[in-house]
Amino acid sequence: MESITLAVNGTERNLEVEPRTLLVHALRDDLRLTGTNIGCDSSSCGACTVLVDGQSVKSCTMFAVQADGADVTTIEGVADSDGTMHPMQQAFHEHHALQCGYCTPGMVMAAISLVEEYPDLDDQGVRHGLEGNLCRCTGYQNIVNAVLAVAGSGSEGSES
Amino acid sequence: MIPASFDYKVAESAEHAVALLTEHGDEAKLLAGGHSLIPMMRFRLATPTVLVDVGRLDDLRYINADNGTISIGALTRHSELEHSELLAQSCPMMASVAALVGDPAVRHRGTLGGTLAHSDPASDLPAAVLALGGTIVARGPGGDREIAATDFFTGYFESALADDEMIVEVRVPAGGAGWNYQKFNRRAQDWAIVGVAVANAGAGVSLVNMGSTPLRASAVEAAVASGASAADAAAVAAEGLQPPSDLNADADYRRHLARVFTQRALNAAGVA
């Protein structure tokens, strides 16, 4: 077993994990943060996307030991402590950017990272940028609208 | 889909990683971004008993330009290549091809050294390094040695790296003007069914997923050098090649795609 420390949603957490423990399993099984879903389990679908040091990562394709010392943000950590939703969550709400909701946590985390990384996103940029996140309800149109609303609002560091 | 158990070692330096590889031999694998290795371990296609994590060697994350050569640290991530202003100015092909790898989350983790060491014939960046005429610097117990990209890929997922060597740096000549990369696939974020990289107006041409390794398209290069048109040069793109047949494309279709995309890439790179 390896001892690791993760700053998960702003709180330092100490864990004992097997080296082969994947980050998604440490989050879900050890820390009971089950908002992060497991979909394809093979880094294709993006349902398990979290932020590691602020960047989107598929947590099924990273060992927990690799995240030792890192800041990890999950869907449970993006809203304000008073319950005010993150602008990306709010946009998903307003644009009805979810159907069954299974892809939504990963989609929101990927979208937060995307608008941070690419300041001048247009429709094609959002579609290209989210190609690693699959919505099997195929509800992409409203997801793209939600991300564009945040990308255009400047609320995620975007100046456009 | 839980990987088999392994011992986890954190490398404190490239030399330390080499020492751990020397100690554990072919039981050990280097772990960088893990985006090729971890899926293989999950499918139990790879069962190393020791993983040496080189992902924390931040001194091997850099992009420098010196005397016409771009030197890139092996642990530089694809997203860092993609957003590098130095590459955008001095070797835009590397930045543009990096931006086509996987998706943003994959690019946040995957590393240039890792994708070269993995030697997947379907990967994008090995083809760019080949077309640009790059060099791979490997560190072993006896020090560093330089391996030309043309000599690096030796077989299906096999490279010229010894069991006790790790890539520390990748060098490509600055410039590459007259370049283009064509990537054909059916699903977003997928590997290329066939890809074609052209650098230096056709002086360097390489093919993705057209054989057991990333390939230099020597016949195309020779045709361009002798003044052939893009159409005539592209006609020989698949000559002598034995591309794989799989659920995406059979070998004959891949040969057809190689000819079509070689012509497009040459045209886009300024070869009439």
Interface residues (C-beta under 8 A of the other chain):
Chain A: E2 E18 P19 R20 L22 D41 S42 S43 S44 G46 T49 V52 Q55 S56 V57 K58 T61 M62 F63 V65 Q66 A110 S113 L114 E117 H128 G129 L130 E131 G132 N133
Chain B: M1 I2 P3 A4 S5 F6 D7 Y8 L31 G34 H35 I38 P39 M41 R42 F43 L51 D53 G55 S79 H83 G102 D103 P104 A105 V106 H108 R109 A188 Q189
